[in-house]
Amino acid sequence: MKRLEQQLAFLIEADKLKSTLRATQLCDGSRKENSGEHSWHIALYAMTLAEHANRPIDISRVIRMLLIHDLVEIDAGDVPIHSQHDQSAQALVEQAAADRIFGLLPSEQGREFRDLWDEFEAAETDDAVFAKSIDRVQPVISNLETNGGTWPEFNVTAEQLEQRVGVKVSRGAPAVWQILQARIAEWFAR
């Protein structure tokens, strides 16, 4: 019973991800997305775009990473990639959040989820590299679909986008970034 109670406590806590708003708007521009929606959507992106991974991947592991990668935002909040923030301080906040949130689970399951989260954060394995690249793709598409979305708000330049997003996407899904580059160049040319 204790194991099941721990799992339910974790799932109830995970529901808070639906209340964590992100800077990214929905593609229809009607509102900002929440982190729960983002996690679901990028898992779908990964399933759909898996054939474009530049290395062999285990899509089930990638999806598992993507479903849990932002759970730390329950405590740490969403920090947009183009915002000005102290990355070292944010990493410490996220580590503490991972300890707390994954610590709600039975120990071996919590360790398994935490290992997946750490692997995603490190982005060294083929699965994690692809997962990180897909995590960066979805906000770009949302911004393109909403006439730049948050790019004007954060004074994003094409060069910043290439450095902060393009490099990561190119590592895991270069063909996807190649297609996006044309749309990005068109938007910045306006």
DOKE-947656 format. One record per residue (C-alpha): z negated, x negated, y; residue number from 1. Coordinates in Angstrom, 2 decimals. Example, Ala and Ser with C-alpha at 12.3 -4.5 7.8 and 13.67 -1.06 7.14 Angstrom:
+---------+---------+---------+------+
|      zz |      xx |      yy | numi |
+---------+---------+---------+------+
|   -7.80 |  -12.30 |   -4.50 |    1 |
|   -7.14 |  -13.67 |   -1.06 |    2 |
+---------+---------+---------+------+
This chain:
+---------+---------+---------+------+
|      zz |      xx |      yy | numi |
+---------+---------+---------+------+
|    0.00 |    0.00 |    0.00 |    1 |
|   -0.83 |   -2.82 |    2.43 |    2 |
|    2.70 |   -4.27 |    2.08 |    3 |
|    4.31 |   -0.93 |    2.87 |    4 |
|    1.96 |   -0.36 |    5.81 |    5 |
|    2.92 |   -3.78 |    7.21 |    6 |
|    6.62 |   -3.02 |    6.81 |    7 |
|    6.23 |    0.34 |    8.55 |    8 |
|    4.27 |   -1.28 |   11.38 |    9 |
|    7.12 |   -3.76 |   11.85 |   10 |
|    9.73 |   -0.98 |   11.88 |   11 |
|    7.73 |    1.05 |   14.39 |   12 |
|    7.44 |   -2.05 |   16.59 |   13 |
|   11.19 |   -2.69 |   16.25 |   14 |
|   11.83 |    0.74 |   17.75 |   15 |
|   10.74 |   -0.75 |   21.09 |   16 |
|   14.03 |   -2.66 |   21.14 |   17 |
|   15.68 |    0.64 |   22.08 |   18 |
|   13.63 |    0.63 |   25.31 |   19 |
|   14.60 |   -2.91 |   26.27 |   20 |
|   17.45 |   -2.68 |   28.76 |   21 |
|   20.07 |   -5.38 |   29.07 |   22 |
|   22.18 |   -6.29 |   32.08 |   23 |
|   25.37 |   -5.40 |   30.20 |   24 |
|   26.84 |   -1.97 |   30.80 |   25 |
|   28.40 |    0.25 |   28.17 |   26 |
|   32.20 |   -0.05 |   28.12 |   27 |
|   32.49 |    3.33 |   29.86 |   28 |
|   30.28 |    2.04 |   32.70 |   29 |
|   27.91 |    5.01 |   32.44 |   30 |
|   24.71 |    2.98 |   32.01 |   31 |
|   23.20 |   -0.27 |   30.82 |   32 |
|   22.94 |   -0.77 |   27.10 |   33 |
|   19.64 |   -1.36 |   25.36 |   34 |
|   18.96 |   -4.25 |   23.01 |   35 |
|   18.92 |   -1.98 |   19.95 |   36 |
|   22.42 |   -0.77 |   20.77 |   37 |
|   23.54 |   -4.34 |   21.37 |   38 |
|   22.21 |   -5.51 |   17.99 |   39 |
|   23.99 |   -2.69 |   16.17 |   40 |
|   27.21 |   -3.24 |   18.09 |   41 |
|   27.45 |   -6.96 |   17.46 |   42 |
|   26.74 |   -6.41 |   13.75 |   43 |
|   29.79 |   -4.13 |   13.80 |   44 |
|   31.74 |   -6.77 |   15.74 |   45 |
|   30.84 |   -9.34 |   13.06 |   46 |
|   31.97 |   -7.05 |   10.22 |   47 |
|   35.22 |   -6.35 |   12.01 |   48 |
|   35.99 |   -9.89 |   13.19 |   49 |
|   34.70 |  -11.86 |   10.18 |   50 |
|   38.22 |  -12.83 |    9.15 |   51 |
|   38.51 |  -14.80 |   12.43 |   52 |
|   35.55 |  -17.10 |   11.70 |   53 |
|   36.75 |  -20.68 |   11.81 |   54 |
|   34.69 |  -21.60 |    8.71 |   55 |
|   33.73 |  -19.65 |    5.59 |   56 |
|   30.76 |  -17.38 |    6.26 |   57 |
|   28.47 |  -15.04 |    4.34 |   58 |
|   28.94 |  -11.87 |    6.37 |   59 |
|   25.81 |  -10.23 |    4.96 |   60 |
|   23.70 |  -13.14 |    6.27 |   61 |
|   25.47 |  -12.99 |    9.63 |   62 |
|   24.78 |   -9.27 |    9.94 |   63 |
|   21.14 |   -9.78 |    9.02 |   64 |
|   20.82 |  -12.45 |   11.72 |   65 |
|   22.44 |  -10.22 |   14.31 |   66 |
|   20.23 |   -7.26 |   13.48 |   67 |
|   17.07 |   -9.28 |   14.11 |   68 |
|   18.15 |  -11.89 |   16.67 |   69 |
|   17.00 |   -9.93 |   19.73 |   70 |
|   13.75 |   -8.48 |   18.37 |   71 |
|   11.96 |  -11.08 |   20.50 |   72 |
|   13.20 |   -9.20 |   23.57 |   73 |
|   10.50 |   -6.61 |   22.87 |   74 |
|    8.06 |   -9.15 |   24.34 |   75 |
|   10.35 |  -11.56 |   26.19 |   76 |
|   12.81 |   -9.12 |   27.76 |   77 |
|   16.55 |   -9.68 |   28.07 |   78 |
|   17.53 |  -12.73 |   30.05 |   79 |
|   21.20 |  -12.56 |   31.04 |   80 |
|   23.10 |  -15.75 |   30.26 |   81 |
|   24.36 |  -16.01 |   33.85 |   82 |
|   20.96 |  -15.52 |   35.51 |   83 |
|   18.89 |  -18.32 |   36.95 |   84 |
|   15.93 |  -18.88 |   34.64 |   85 |
|   13.81 |  -21.64 |   33.13 |   86 |
|   15.32 |  -21.99 |   29.65 |   87 |
|   12.40 |  -24.06 |   28.30 |   88 |
|    9.81 |  -21.53 |   29.44 |   89 |
|   11.90 |  -18.66 |   28.06 |   90 |
|   12.22 |  -20.43 |   24.71 |   91 |
|    8.42 |  -20.70 |   24.47 |   92 |
|    8.01 |  -16.99 |   25.27 |   93 |
|   10.58 |  -16.12 |   22.61 |   94 |
|    8.91 |  -18.36 |   20.01 |   95 |
|    5.59 |  -16.61 |   20.63 |   96 |
|    7.32 |  -13.23 |   20.38 |   97 |
|    8.92 |  -14.25 |   17.07 |   98 |
|    5.51 |  -15.33 |   15.74 |   99 |
|    3.98 |  -11.99 |   16.68 |  100 |
|    6.77 |   -9.64 |   15.66 |  101 |
|    7.74 |  -11.27 |   12.36 |  102 |
|    4.03 |  -11.76 |   11.70 |  103 |
|    3.69 |   -7.99 |   11.35 |  104 |
|    5.58 |   -8.15 |    8.05 |  105 |
|    4.17 |   -9.20 |    4.68 |  106 |
|    4.04 |  -13.00 |    4.81 |  107 |
|    7.02 |  -13.86 |    2.59 |  108 |
|    9.23 |  -11.24 |    4.22 |  109 |
|    8.10 |  -12.28 |    7.68 |  110 |
|    8.87 |  -15.91 |    6.82 |  111 |
|   12.34 |  -14.89 |    5.56 |  112 |
|   13.13 |  -12.99 |    8.77 |  113 |
|   11.71 |  -15.79 |   10.93 |  114 |
|   13.81 |  -18.37 |    9.07 |  115 |
|   16.93 |  -16.29 |    9.77 |  116 |
|   15.94 |  -16.00 |   13.44 |  117 |
|   15.32 |  -19.76 |   13.67 |  118 |
|   18.67 |  -20.44 |   12.00 |  119 |
|   20.42 |  -18.18 |   14.53 |  120 |
|   18.68 |  -19.90 |   17.43 |  121 |
|   19.56 |  -23.39 |   16.16 |  122 |
|   23.23 |  -22.41 |   15.61 |  123 |
|   23.90 |  -25.26 |   13.20 |  124 |
|   25.02 |  -23.47 |   10.03 |  125 |
|   28.44 |  -21.84 |    9.77 |  126 |
|   26.80 |  -18.39 |    9.55 |  127 |
|   24.70 |  -18.98 |   12.67 |  128 |
|   27.57 |  -20.50 |   14.64 |  129 |
|   29.69 |  -17.41 |   13.95 |  130 |
|   26.77 |  -15.08 |   14.71 |  131 |
|   26.15 |  -16.82 |   18.06 |  132 |
|   29.82 |  -16.62 |   18.94 |  133 |
|   29.93 |  -12.88 |   18.25 |  134 |
|   26.74 |  -12.38 |   20.27 |  135 |
|   28.63 |  -13.84 |   23.25 |  136 |
|   31.86 |  -11.86 |   22.71 |  137 |
|   30.51 |   -8.33 |   23.12 |  138 |
|   29.14 |   -8.74 |   26.69 |  139 |
|   32.43 |  -10.35 |   27.79 |  140 |
|   34.38 |   -7.36 |   26.51 |  141 |
|   31.93 |   -4.97 |   28.17 |  142 |
|   32.31 |   -6.81 |   31.47 |  143 |
|   36.10 |   -6.76 |   31.20 |  144 |
|   36.05 |   -3.03 |   30.44 |  145 |
|   33.84 |   -2.31 |   33.47 |  146 |
|   35.84 |   -4.21 |   36.08 |  147 |
|   33.75 |   -7.35 |   35.82 |  148 |
|   30.47 |   -5.60 |   35.04 |  149 |
|   27.69 |   -8.01 |   35.96 |  150 |
|   29.92 |  -10.96 |   36.82 |  151 |
|   30.02 |  -10.18 |   40.57 |  152 |
|   26.26 |   -9.55 |   40.58 |  153 |
|   25.59 |  -13.01 |   39.11 |  154 |
|   28.45 |  -14.71 |   41.01 |  155 |
|   30.04 |  -15.79 |   37.74 |  156 |
|   33.03 |  -18.08 |   37.97 |  157 |
|   35.72 |  -18.61 |   35.34 |  158 |
|   34.38 |  -22.14 |   34.85 |  159 |
|   30.84 |  -20.88 |   34.22 |  160 |
|   32.15 |  -18.35 |   31.74 |  161 |
|   34.02 |  -21.07 |   29.89 |  162 |
|   30.96 |  -23.36 |   29.79 |  163 |
|   28.27 |  -20.78 |   28.99 |  164 |
|   30.27 |  -18.48 |   26.73 |  165 |
|   33.64 |  -19.94 |   25.82 |  166 |
|   32.27 |  -23.08 |   24.23 |  167 |
|   30.03 |  -21.05 |   21.90 |  168 |
|   32.69 |  -18.48 |   21.01 |  169 |
|   35.24 |  -21.23 |   20.37 |  170 |
|   32.87 |  -22.93 |   17.92 |  171 |
|   32.71 |  -19.87 |   15.67 |  172 |
|   35.77 |  -17.75 |   16.43 |  173 |
|   38.36 |  -19.72 |   18.40 |  174 |
|   41.12 |  -17.13 |   17.96 |  175 |
|   38.89 |  -14.47 |   19.50 |  176 |
|   38.18 |  -16.66 |   22.52 |  177 |
|   41.87 |  -17.46 |   22.90 |  178 |
|   42.67 |  -13.74 |   23.18 |  179 |
|   39.79 |  -13.16 |   25.61 |  180 |
|   40.81 |  -16.09 |   27.82 |  181 |
|   44.02 |  -14.33 |   28.83 |  182 |
|   42.13 |  -11.17 |   29.83 |  183 |
|   39.48 |  -13.24 |   31.65 |  184 |
|   42.10 |  -15.23 |   33.57 |  185 |
|   43.80 |  -11.98 |   34.57 |  186 |
|   40.50 |  -10.54 |   35.84 |  187 |
|   39.61 |  -13.63 |   37.88 |  188 |
|   43.14 |  -13.76 |   39.33 |  189 |
|   42.61 |  -10.37 |   40.99 |  190 |
+---------+---------+---------+------+
